[in-house]
Amino acid sequence: MLILMRVGATEDHIQAVVAVIRQHGHEPLVLPGEDRRAVGIPDALSPDERINLETILGSLEFVSKVTQTSRPYKLASLEFHPERTQITLKGVQLGGGGPFVIMGGPCSVESYEQFAAAGEIVKQSGAQVLRGGAFKPRSSPYAFQGLAEEGLKIIKQVGDETGLITISEVMSPDLVGLVGEYVDILQIGARSMQNFPLLIEAGKSGKPVFLKRGPSATIDEFLLAAEYVLAQGNPNVLLCERGVAPLDRSYTRNTLDLAAVPVLKEHSHLPVVVDPSHGTGVARYVRSMARAAMVAGADGVMVEMHPNPKVALSDGAQALTPEQFLRLTAELQELERFLAALESRP
């Protein structure tokens, strides 16, 4: 339920609404707004409760309208949170209409030398976020699983040396605290999108959470997964479209659902990032899909780049070379300027 206040409603009017909601056993959510504020009730209401509250709240002074939200997610909804979420780290704004954010780096941290070289390329390109996996969920138990805490230490060291924001995947609830000690953003991988204990722990950590869409997840399922993090009082969630299960695996690893970008932006206030590396699984397709993501309205992209993809211990086929990454970031920066000029036309 959403209670829209009239223009000019005071804090006392807001608190009167809050008091009624609490008297009926529900915890209200006061929503921000410049000219008009609102109060939400995230809980599911029975038909009798809904009718009763609509009658009482609708009669209060300075209440403009009482309405029902149309989606199962509440905290992630643009209806409940009409202002776009902005996350600021190390002076960089993620989402909320800020500059297009580029995240780059290798799939796996393999050594200090490898990751430091990648970090220098990312910094040189003007990208803002350095990615790298310390714990790697792999299909085969015999494949490289990552350097674990040693990899996290390398990520922190290179992040400190370059000044870049760092992000790495956390795979289980018991690892949230450990990973959070070393990196700026916790990544929840596609395989873990509905690992609800992990989402809850990540939410409790207070760290920004980068949530990847599962390969078979609907938009509602994706946003309900984000709801688990938001429900822990953690507002700093970024959504990542990284491809859905393809009809034909002969050509690409996944099908990158770029239509999800404007859909998510229409229904949610959370920043949306696109991962064209996992979305295609083929390095030569990454450049075009990254540019398409910007045009579709994404707030940023996450791109895999390895100093030498031919010897990468994981996902070498989808990783750009340093030269390809530098070219892509330069193109994205130029495209961003062009789109800004296009938007400013009368």
Sine and cosine of phi, psi and omega as CSV:
sin_phi,cos_phi,sin_psi,cos_psi,sin_omega,cos_omega
0.00,0.00,0.61,-0.80,-0.01,-1.00
-0.79,-0.61,0.81,-0.59,-0.01,-1.00
-0.95,-0.32,0.94,-0.34,-0.01,-1.00
-1.00,0.01,0.79,-0.62,0.00,-1.00
-1.00,0.01,0.41,-0.91,0.07,-1.00
-0.96,0.29,0.38,-0.92,0.11,-0.99
-0.87,0.49,0.74,-0.68,0.00,-1.00
1.00,-0.05,0.02,1.00,0.04,-1.00
-0.87,0.50,0.70,-0.71,-0.04,-1.00
-1.00,-0.02,0.09,-1.00,0.05,-1.00
-0.90,0.44,-0.55,0.83,0.05,-1.00
-0.90,0.44,-0.63,0.78,0.05,-1.00
-0.91,0.42,-0.66,0.75,0.04,-1.00
-0.88,0.48,-0.71,0.70,-0.04,-1.00
-0.93,0.38,-0.46,0.89,0.08,-1.00
-0.91,0.41,-0.66,0.75,0.07,-1.00
-0.91,0.42,-0.71,0.71,0.02,-1.00
-0.84,0.54,-0.69,0.72,-0.04,-1.00
-0.89,0.45,-0.67,0.74,0.01,-1.00
-0.89,0.46,-0.70,0.71,-0.03,-1.00
-0.88,0.47,-0.69,0.73,0.00,-1.00
-0.92,0.38,-0.57,0.82,0.04,-1.00
-0.88,0.47,-0.43,0.90,0.00,-1.00
-0.99,-0.12,0.23,0.97,0.15,-0.99
0.99,0.12,0.36,0.93,0.00,-1.00
-0.83,-0.56,0.48,-0.88,0.01,-1.00
-0.99,-0.15,0.87,-0.49,-0.05,-1.00
-0.98,0.18,0.33,-0.94,0.08,-1.00
-0.83,-0.55,0.94,-0.35,0.01,-1.00
-0.99,0.15,0.83,-0.56,-0.11,-0.99
-0.98,-0.21,0.62,-0.79,-0.03,-1.00
-0.96,0.28,0.28,-0.96,0.05,-1.00
0.06,-1.00,0.56,-0.83,-0.04,-1.00
-0.98,0.18,-0.83,0.56,-0.04,-1.00
-1.00,-0.09,-0.54,0.84,-0.07,-1.00
-0.68,-0.73,0.79,-0.62,0.00,-1.00
-0.98,-0.21,0.21,-0.98,-0.01,-1.00
-0.56,-0.83,0.30,-0.95,0.07,-1.00
-0.78,-0.63,0.74,-0.67,0.00,-1.00
-0.92,-0.38,0.40,-0.92,0.15,-0.99
-0.87,-0.50,0.98,-0.21,-0.06,-1.00
-0.93,0.37,-0.41,0.91,-0.09,-1.00
-0.92,0.40,0.46,-0.89,0.16,-0.99
-0.96,0.29,0.69,-0.73,-0.04,-1.00
-0.91,-0.41,0.61,-0.79,0.11,-0.99
-0.95,0.31,0.32,-0.95,0.03,-1.00
-0.83,0.56,-0.66,0.75,0.00,-1.00
-0.91,0.41,-0.69,0.72,0.03,-1.00
-0.87,0.50,-0.70,0.71,-0.04,-1.00
-0.87,0.50,-0.74,0.67,-0.02,-1.00
-0.90,0.44,-0.67,0.74,-0.01,-1.00
-0.89,0.45,-0.73,0.68,-0.03,-1.00
-0.93,0.36,-0.60,0.80,0.05,-1.00
-0.86,0.51,-0.65,0.76,-0.02,-1.00
-0.92,0.39,-0.75,0.67,-0.06,-1.00
-0.93,0.37,-0.77,0.64,-0.07,-1.00
-0.93,0.37,-0.58,0.81,0.00,-1.00
-0.91,0.41,-0.34,0.94,-0.02,-1.00
-1.00,0.00,-0.13,0.99,-0.05,-1.00
-0.97,0.26,0.53,-0.85,0.04,-1.00
-0.88,0.47,0.66,-0.75,0.07,-1.00
0.95,0.33,0.17,0.99,0.19,-0.98
-1.00,0.03,0.85,-0.53,-0.04,-1.00
-0.99,0.10,-0.72,0.69,-0.08,-1.00
-0.35,-0.94,0.57,-0.82,0.12,-0.99
-0.91,-0.41,0.84,-0.55,-0.08,-1.00
-0.70,-0.71,0.30,-0.95,0.05,-1.00
-0.99,-0.16,0.68,-0.73,0.08,-1.00
-0.97,0.23,0.51,-0.86,-0.18,-0.98
-0.99,-0.12,-0.03,1.00,-0.09,-1.00
-0.83,-0.55,0.42,-0.91,-0.01,-1.00
-0.95,0.32,-0.42,0.91,0.07,-1.00
-1.00,0.04,0.56,-0.83,-0.04,-1.00
-0.88,-0.48,-0.84,0.54,-0.09,-1.00
-0.91,0.42,-0.48,0.87,0.02,-1.00
-1.00,0.10,-0.12,0.99,-0.14,-0.99
-0.99,0.16,0.61,-0.79,0.09,-1.00
-0.94,0.35,-0.40,0.92,0.09,-1.00
-0.89,0.45,-0.67,0.74,-0.04,-1.00
-0.99,0.16,-0.42,0.91,-0.11,-0.99
-0.69,-0.72,0.99,0.17,-0.15,-0.99
-0.93,0.37,-0.23,0.97,0.05,-1.00
-0.99,-0.11,0.71,-0.71,-0.01,-1.00
-0.90,0.43,0.71,-0.70,0.00,-1.00
-0.94,0.35,0.73,-0.68,0.09,-1.00
-0.88,-0.47,0.75,-0.66,0.05,-1.00
-0.88,-0.48,0.84,-0.54,-0.04,-1.00
-0.92,-0.39,0.84,-0.54,0.03,-1.00
-0.72,-0.70,0.78,-0.62,0.03,-1.00
0.78,0.63,0.61,0.79,0.04,-1.00
0.98,0.18,0.08,1.00,-0.01,-1.00
-0.96,-0.27,0.75,-0.66,0.03,-1.00
-1.00,-0.08,0.82,-0.57,0.05,-1.00
-0.96,-0.27,0.88,-0.47,0.00,-1.00
0.99,0.17,-0.14,-0.99,0.06,-1.00
0.91,0.42,0.45,0.89,0.01,-1.00
0.99,0.11,0.17,0.99,0.03,-1.00
-0.98,0.22,-0.05,-1.00,0.01,-1.00
-0.87,0.49,0.45,-0.89,0.05,-1.00
-0.89,0.46,0.78,-0.63,-0.09,-1.00
-0.98,-0.20,0.73,-0.69,0.04,-1.00
-0.91,-0.41,0.82,-0.57,0.05,-1.00
-0.94,-0.34,0.77,-0.64,-0.03,-1.00
-0.59,-0.81,0.35,-0.94,0.03,-1.00
0.54,-0.84,0.07,-1.00,-0.06,-1.00
-0.98,0.20,0.34,-0.94,0.09,-1.00
-0.86,0.51,-0.76,0.65,-0.07,-1.00
-0.84,-0.54,0.60,-0.80,0.19,-0.98
-0.98,0.18,0.88,-0.47,-0.08,-1.00
-0.96,-0.27,-0.49,0.87,0.02,-1.00
-0.21,-0.98,0.25,-0.97,0.07,-1.00
-0.88,0.48,-0.70,0.72,-0.06,-1.00
-0.87,0.49,-0.71,0.71,0.00,-1.00
-0.90,0.44,-0.71,0.71,-0.08,-1.00
-0.96,0.27,-0.57,0.82,0.05,-1.00
-0.91,0.42,-0.63,0.78,0.04,-1.00
-0.90,0.44,-0.68,0.74,0.05,-1.00
-0.89,0.45,-0.66,0.75,0.00,-1.00
-0.88,0.48,-0.63,0.78,0.02,-1.00
-0.91,0.41,-0.62,0.78,0.03,-1.00
-0.92,0.40,-0.70,0.71,0.01,-1.00
-0.87,0.50,-0.70,0.71,0.01,-1.00
-0.91,0.42,-0.69,0.72,0.00,-1.00
-0.87,0.49,-0.56,0.83,-0.06,-1.00
-0.96,0.30,-0.32,0.95,-0.10,-0.99
1.00,-0.04,0.02,1.00,0.09,-1.00
-0.92,0.39,0.32,-0.95,-0.16,-0.99
-0.93,-0.36,-0.33,0.94,-0.13,-0.99
-0.79,-0.61,0.72,-0.69,0.01,-1.00
-0.96,-0.28,0.85,-0.52,-0.02,-1.00
-0.96,-0.29,0.45,-0.89,0.06,-1.00
-0.03,-1.00,0.64,-0.77,-0.03,-1.00
-0.99,-0.11,0.77,-0.64,0.11,-0.99
-0.99,-0.17,-0.54,0.84,0.11,-0.99
-0.90,-0.45,0.84,-0.54,-0.11,-0.99
-0.89,-0.46,0.90,-0.44,0.11,-0.99
-0.97,0.23,0.90,-0.43,-0.06,-1.00
-0.87,-0.49,0.50,-0.86,0.00,-1.00
-0.90,0.44,-0.59,0.81,0.00,-1.00
-0.98,-0.20,0.71,-0.70,0.05,-1.00
-0.93,0.37,-0.20,0.98,-0.02,-1.00
-1.00,-0.10,-0.13,0.99,0.02,-1.00
-0.98,0.20,0.30,-0.96,0.00,-1.00
-0.85,0.53,0.82,-0.57,-0.10,-1.00
-0.98,-0.20,0.01,1.00,-0.01,-1.00
0.98,-0.18,0.20,-0.98,-0.05,-1.00
-1.00,-0.06,0.03,1.00,0.04,-1.00
0.84,0.54,-0.71,-0.70,-0.11,-0.99
-0.89,0.46,-0.54,0.84,0.06,-1.00
-0.87,0.49,-0.64,0.77,0.06,-1.00
-0.90,0.43,-0.63,0.78,0.05,-1.00
-0.89,0.45,-0.63,0.77,0.04,-1.00
-0.89,0.45,-0.62,0.78,0.04,-1.00
-0.91,0.41,-0.68,0.74,0.02,-1.00
-0.86,0.52,-0.72,0.69,-0.01,-1.00
-0.90,0.44,-0.68,0.73,-0.02,-1.00
-0.88,0.48,-0.73,0.68,-0.02,-1.00
-0.94,0.35,-0.59,0.81,0.07,-1.00
-0.88,0.48,-0.67,0.74,0.04,-1.00
-0.91,0.41,-0.63,0.78,-0.04,-1.00
-0.94,0.34,-0.58,0.82,-0.05,-1.00
-0.99,-0.10,-0.35,0.94,-0.08,-1.00
0.98,0.19,0.15,0.99,-0.01,-1.00
-0.99,0.17,0.49,-0.87,0.19,-0.98
-0.92,0.39,0.62,-0.78,-0.01,-1.00
-0.89,-0.45,0.52,-0.86,0.01,-1.00
-0.60,-0.80,0.65,-0.76,0.04,-1.00
-0.47,-0.88,0.44,-0.90,-0.08,-1.00
-0.98,0.18,0.62,-0.78,0.15,-0.99
-0.90,-0.43,0.72,-0.69,-0.19,-0.98
-0.97,-0.25,-0.32,0.95,-0.06,-1.00
-0.52,-0.85,0.40,-0.92,-0.06,-1.00
-0.84,0.54,-0.60,0.80,-0.06,-1.00
-0.94,0.33,-0.22,0.98,-0.01,-1.00
-0.99,-0.14,-0.08,1.00,-0.06,-1.00
-0.86,0.51,-0.73,0.69,-0.02,-1.00
-0.89,0.45,-0.67,0.74,-0.02,-1.00
-0.90,0.43,-0.79,0.61,-0.03,-1.00
-0.89,0.47,-0.62,0.78,-0.01,-1.00
-0.90,0.44,-0.39,0.92,0.04,-1.00
-0.93,0.37,-0.44,0.90,-0.18,-0.98
-0.94,-0.35,-0.41,0.91,-0.11,-0.99
-0.85,-0.53,0.30,-0.95,-0.04,-1.00
-1.00,0.09,-0.54,0.84,-0.05,-1.00
-0.78,-0.63,0.73,-0.68,0.08,-1.00
-1.00,0.00,0.81,-0.59,0.07,-1.00
-0.99,-0.15,0.76,-0.65,0.14,-0.99
-0.97,-0.23,0.92,-0.40,-0.09,-1.00
-0.95,0.32,0.23,-0.97,-0.04,-1.00
-0.86,0.52,-0.61,0.79,0.01,-1.00
-0.91,0.41,-0.35,0.94,-0.09,-1.00
-0.96,-0.28,0.14,0.99,-0.11,-0.99
-0.83,0.55,-0.54,0.84,0.02,-1.00
-0.93,-0.37,0.46,0.89,0.18,-0.98
-0.99,0.11,1.00,0.06,-0.19,-0.98
-0.90,0.44,-0.63,0.78,0.09,-1.00
-0.87,0.50,-0.58,0.81,0.04,-1.00
-0.92,0.39,-0.68,0.73,0.02,-1.00
-0.87,0.49,-0.65,0.76,0.00,-1.00
-0.90,0.43,-0.72,0.69,0.00,-1.00
-0.91,0.42,-0.65,0.76,0.04,-1.00
-0.88,0.47,-0.64,0.77,0.05,-1.00
-0.89,0.45,-0.67,0.75,0.00,-1.00
-0.91,0.41,-0.43,0.90,-0.06,-1.00
-0.91,0.41,-0.43,0.90,-0.06,-1.00
0.99,0.16,-0.14,0.99,0.01,-1.00
-0.97,0.23,0.52,-0.85,0.14,-0.99
-0.84,0.55,0.63,-0.78,-0.07,-1.00
-0.87,-0.50,0.80,-0.60,0.02,-1.00
-0.97,-0.24,0.96,-0.28,-0.15,-0.99
-0.97,-0.23,0.87,-0.50,0.02,-1.00
-1.00,-0.03,0.61,-0.79,0.01,-1.00
-0.96,0.28,0.72,-0.70,0.07,-1.00
-0.92,0.40,0.47,-0.88,-0.10,-1.00
-0.91,0.42,-0.31,0.95,0.02,-1.00
-0.86,-0.51,0.26,0.96,-0.10,-0.99
-0.99,0.10,0.68,-0.73,0.16,-0.99
-0.97,0.25,0.20,-0.98,0.05,-1.00
-0.87,0.49,-0.68,0.73,0.00,-1.00
-0.89,0.45,-0.67,0.74,0.03,-1.00
-0.89,0.45,-0.63,0.78,0.03,-1.00
-0.88,0.48,-0.75,0.67,-0.03,-1.00
-0.95,0.31,-0.49,0.87,0.10,-1.00
-0.93,0.36,-0.53,0.85,0.11,-0.99
-0.90,0.43,-0.67,0.74,0.08,-1.00
-0.88,0.47,-0.56,0.83,0.00,-1.00
-0.86,0.50,-0.57,0.82,0.04,-1.00
-0.87,0.50,-0.66,0.75,0.01,-1.00
-0.94,0.35,-0.74,0.67,-0.02,-1.00
-0.88,0.48,-0.56,0.83,-0.04,-1.00
-0.92,0.39,-0.26,0.97,0.06,-1.00
-1.00,0.03,0.14,0.99,0.01,-1.00
1.00,0.07,0.23,0.97,0.00,-1.00
-0.97,-0.24,0.95,-0.30,-0.07,-1.00
-1.00,0.09,-0.09,1.00,-0.19,-0.98
-0.99,-0.10,0.99,0.16,-0.02,-1.00
-0.85,-0.53,0.71,-0.70,0.13,-0.99
-0.90,-0.43,0.70,-0.71,0.01,-1.00
-1.00,-0.10,0.63,-0.78,0.01,-1.00
-0.78,-0.63,0.88,-0.47,0.16,-0.99
-1.00,0.08,0.86,-0.51,-0.06,-1.00
-0.75,-0.66,0.37,0.93,0.06,-1.00
0.98,-0.18,0.58,-0.81,0.04,-1.00
-0.93,-0.37,0.20,-0.98,-0.06,-1.00
-0.85,0.53,0.80,-0.59,-0.08,-1.00
-0.99,0.12,0.43,-0.91,0.15,-0.99
-0.96,0.27,-0.48,0.88,-0.06,-1.00
-0.71,-0.71,0.93,-0.37,0.01,-1.00
-1.00,0.04,0.14,0.99,-0.04,-1.00
-0.93,0.36,-0.42,0.91,-0.15,-0.99
-0.87,-0.49,-0.61,0.79,-0.01,-1.00
-0.73,-0.68,0.40,-0.92,-0.01,-1.00
-0.93,0.37,-0.66,0.75,0.03,-1.00
-0.64,-0.77,0.07,-1.00,0.15,-0.99
-0.96,-0.26,0.92,-0.40,-0.03,-1.00
-0.96,0.28,0.90,-0.44,-0.08,-1.00
-1.00,-0.01,0.99,0.17,-0.02,-1.00
-0.94,0.34,-0.37,0.93,0.08,-1.00
-0.90,0.43,-0.37,0.93,0.03,-1.00
-0.91,0.42,-0.42,0.91,-0.05,-1.00
-0.90,0.44,-0.85,0.52,0.02,-1.00
-0.90,0.43,-0.50,0.86,0.05,-1.00
-0.90,0.44,-0.75,0.67,0.02,-1.00
-0.89,0.46,-0.63,0.77,-0.01,-1.00
-0.93,0.37,-0.48,0.88,0.02,-1.00
-0.97,0.25,-0.52,0.85,-0.13,-0.99
-0.95,-0.30,-0.25,0.97,-0.05,-1.00
-0.72,-0.70,0.47,-0.88,0.04,-1.00
-1.00,0.01,-0.08,1.00,-0.10,-0.99
-0.98,0.21,0.55,-0.83,0.06,-1.00
-0.88,0.47,0.55,-0.84,-0.02,-1.00
-0.86,-0.51,0.82,-0.57,0.02,-1.00
-0.88,-0.47,0.55,-0.83,0.01,-1.00
-0.91,-0.41,0.68,-0.73,0.05,-1.00
-0.94,-0.34,1.00,-0.03,-0.02,-1.00
-0.97,0.25,-0.21,0.98,0.01,-1.00
-0.95,0.31,-0.81,0.58,0.08,-1.00
-0.95,0.30,-0.47,0.88,-0.03,-1.00
-0.90,0.43,-0.44,0.90,0.03,-1.00
-0.89,-0.46,-0.62,0.79,-0.04,-1.00
0.97,0.23,0.11,0.99,-0.05,-1.00
-0.74,-0.67,0.87,-0.49,-0.13,-0.99
-0.84,0.55,-0.61,0.79,-0.08,-1.00
-0.95,0.32,-0.21,0.98,0.05,-1.00
-0.99,-0.10,-0.18,0.98,-0.13,-0.99
-0.91,0.41,-0.66,0.75,-0.08,-1.00
-0.86,0.51,-0.76,0.65,-0.04,-1.00
-0.92,0.39,-0.61,0.79,-0.02,-1.00
-0.95,0.30,-0.52,0.85,0.05,-1.00
-0.92,0.39,-0.67,0.74,0.04,-1.00
-0.92,0.40,-0.64,0.77,0.03,-1.00
-0.89,0.45,-0.57,0.82,0.02,-1.00
-0.88,0.47,-0.66,0.75,0.03,-1.00
-0.90,0.44,-0.71,0.71,-0.01,-1.00
-0.90,0.44,-0.55,0.84,0.01,-1.00
-0.94,0.33,-0.23,0.97,0.06,-1.00
0.95,-0.31,0.19,0.98,0.02,-1.00
-0.90,0.44,0.43,-0.90,0.05,-1.00
-1.00,0.07,-0.19,0.98,0.00,-1.00
0.03,-1.00,0.06,-1.00,0.08,-1.00
-0.73,-0.69,0.46,-0.89,0.14,-0.99
-0.90,-0.44,0.87,-0.50,-0.11,-0.99
-0.82,-0.58,0.73,-0.68,0.06,-1.00
-0.99,0.13,0.74,-0.67,0.03,-1.00
-0.64,-0.77,0.74,-0.67,-0.02,-1.00
-0.81,-0.59,0.65,-0.76,0.04,-1.00
-0.81,0.58,-0.51,0.86,0.05,-1.00
-0.49,-0.87,1.00,0.06,-0.09,-1.00
-0.83,0.56,-0.45,0.89,-0.05,-1.00
-0.90,0.43,-0.40,0.92,-0.02,-1.00
-0.92,-0.38,0.19,0.98,-0.02,-1.00
-0.88,0.47,0.62,-0.79,-0.01,-1.00
-0.99,0.15,-0.19,0.98,0.08,-1.00
-0.39,-0.92,0.64,-0.77,0.12,-0.99
0.83,0.55,0.56,0.83,0.01,-1.00
-0.89,0.46,-0.51,0.86,-0.07,-1.00
-0.91,0.41,-0.41,0.91,-0.03,-1.00
-0.96,-0.28,0.02,1.00,-0.05,-1.00
-1.00,0.04,0.69,-0.72,0.10,-1.00
-0.98,0.20,0.45,-0.89,0.17,-0.98
-0.97,0.23,0.28,-0.96,0.07,-1.00
-0.82,0.57,-0.65,0.76,-0.01,-1.00
-0.90,0.43,-0.67,0.74,0.02,-1.00
-0.91,0.40,-0.62,0.79,0.00,-1.00
-0.92,0.40,-0.69,0.73,0.01,-1.00
-0.90,0.45,-0.62,0.79,0.04,-1.00
-0.91,0.42,-0.70,0.71,-0.02,-1.00
-0.89,0.47,-0.73,0.68,-0.04,-1.00
-0.89,0.46,-0.61,0.79,0.05,-1.00
-0.90,0.43,-0.65,0.76,0.03,-1.00
-0.91,0.42,-0.66,0.75,0.00,-1.00
-0.91,0.41,-0.62,0.79,0.03,-1.00
-0.91,0.42,-0.63,0.77,0.05,-1.00
-0.93,0.37,-0.68,0.74,0.01,-1.00
-0.90,0.45,-0.61,0.79,0.03,-1.00
-0.88,0.48,-0.67,0.75,0.04,-1.00
-0.90,0.43,-0.66,0.75,0.01,-1.00
-0.89,0.45,-0.71,0.70,-0.02,-1.00
-0.91,0.41,-0.59,0.81,0.04,-1.00
-0.90,0.45,-0.66,0.75,0.03,-1.00
-0.92,0.39,-0.61,0.79,0.02,-1.00
-0.90,0.44,-0.67,0.74,-0.02,-1.00
-0.93,0.38,-0.45,0.89,-0.07,-1.00
-0.99,0.10,-0.11,0.99,0.02,-1.00
-0.92,0.39,0.60,-0.80,0.01,-1.00
-0.93,0.37,0.00,0.00,0.00,0.00
